[in-house]
Amino acid sequence: MRDDHDEKYWQANIRLVLSLLAVWLLVSFGCGILFVDALDQIRFGGFKLGFWMAQQGSIFVFIALIFVYIRQMDRLDENYRQSSPNEEDDAS
């Protein structure tokens, strides 16, 4: 039963990591390369938005994703700690 609990935890963990990586891919590759021409029609701080996303925006999004990952992992750990089938294993 403990193995099933651990497997669900790791599935949730991998699902979170893959979803955050998808967001990062969309922002860094999509906004910086694929959609740059459309984004360049918009100005942000005096710069074309496509250029800004490629140079600065994707870095800011990556840092924000780190904080999202930390918060979500804290919640995930707390949820799986509360639903742990064997409390004695958590103490060690």
C-alpha positions, 0 to 999 in steps of 0.5 A: 500500500505504501508503494501505491502512495509513493507512486501517486506522489511521484506521478503528481510530481512529474505531472507538475514538472512537465506542466511547468516545463511546457509553460517555459517552452511556450514562453521561451521558444514560442514567444522568443522564436515562433511568435516573435513577428506577431509580438513585435507589433506590440511595444513594451518599455520602448522595445518590441515585445518579441525581442523583450520576451526573448531577452528578458521576459523568458528569464522572468517567467523562468524565475516565477516558475521556480517559485510556483514549483516551490509553492506547489511542491509544498502543497503536494508534500502536505497533501501526501503527508496528511494522507500517508497510510503509515504515520510511523514511516513519516517520523523516520 
